[in-house]
Amino acid sequence: MVRKIWRERVGAFAKIVLVLGFVFSVLLTLAPAVIYAALLVMRLLFR
């Protein structure tokens, strides 16, 4: 399936998927901290 879609980039598919998975996992890990910090800042500003 990948060979049909990305004919010239088949060799780089594994690297691209690895990097995208890593970025997604880091963002997913940091999301609760970012949300908590944003809520804390909003609470302090509108107190």
For each residue, the residues with C-beta under 8 A, 3 or more apart:
1: 4 5
2: 5 6 10 13
3: 6 7 10
4: 1 7
5: 1 2
6: 2 3 9 10 13
7: 3 4 10
8:
9: 6 12 13 16
10: 2 3 6 7 13
11:
12: 9 15 16
13: 2 6 9 10 16 17
14: 17 18
15: 12 18 19
16: 9 12 13 19 20
17: 13 14 20 21
18: 14 15 21 22
19: 15 16 22 23
20: 16 17 23 24
21: 17 18 24 25
22: 18 19 25 26
23: 19 20 26 27
24: 20 21 27 28
25: 21 22 28 29
26: 22 23 29 30
27: 23 24 30 31
28: 24 25 31
29: 25 26
30: 26 27 33 34
31: 27 28 34 35
32: 35 36
33: 30 36 37
34: 30 31 37 38
35: 31 32 38 39
36: 32 33 39 40
37: 33 34 40 41
38: 34 35 41 42
39: 35 36 42 43
40: 36 37 43 44
41: 37 38 44 45
42: 38 39 45 46
43: 39 40 46 47
44: 40 41 47
45: 41 42
46: 42 43
47: 43 44
